[in-house]
Amino acid sequence: MGRYYRYKLPPWARRCIFVLERITLPILIFQLLRTIFFVTTFDLILLGLLVCLLVTFYLEWI
């Protein structure tokens, strides 16, 4: 399985990754607060996906 190097991607894809990396944490915090007050299955799934995305960016898998 090959590893994705973000600096080998086209400039537009790199820019999208950097933007996603920047906005993931504020959206995660908002979703966490929303999940605390209004617990639904959709909110829990979305929170889990956002946590996975944040871990992916933190460990630089993408």
N, C-alpha and C positions, 0 to 999 in steps of 0.2 A: 504494500500500500504506500503510495507516494505521499509526501508531505507537501502541504501548500505553503509556499513562501509568499508572503504578502507583497514583497518588493519585486517579485517577478511578474505580478499581475499587471494588466493595463492600468494606466493612470486613473481612469474613471472608476474601475473596480476598487482600486486602493483607496480612493476618496470615499467611496460608499462604505468601506470597512471602517475607515477612521471616523466617519460621522456616526455610524452605528455604535462604535466603541464609546464615543462620547455621550450619546443619549441613552445608553442602556441603563446606567445607574439611576438617573432621575426617574425614568419610567418604572424601574424596579421598585423604587421607594414609594412612588405613587400607588403602584399596584399592591404593594404590601399593606399600605394604609387602607386601601379600598377593600382588600381581602379581610382585614381585621374587622371592619365595620359591616360589610355586606358579604358574607361567605356564600359563594355559589361554586358549583363544580367548575364552571368556566373560569372563574377567577383563580381557583387553585391550579388548574392546568396552565393558564397563562403565566402565573407566578412561577411555576416550575420551569416552563420554557425560558422565561427571562433569567432565572438563576443559572440554568444550563448555558445560556448565551453569554452571561457575564463570566462564568468560569472558563468558558472557551476562550474568551478574549484575554482573561487574566493569565491563563497558561500558554497563551499565544499558539493555540492549535490552528488558528486561522490567521 
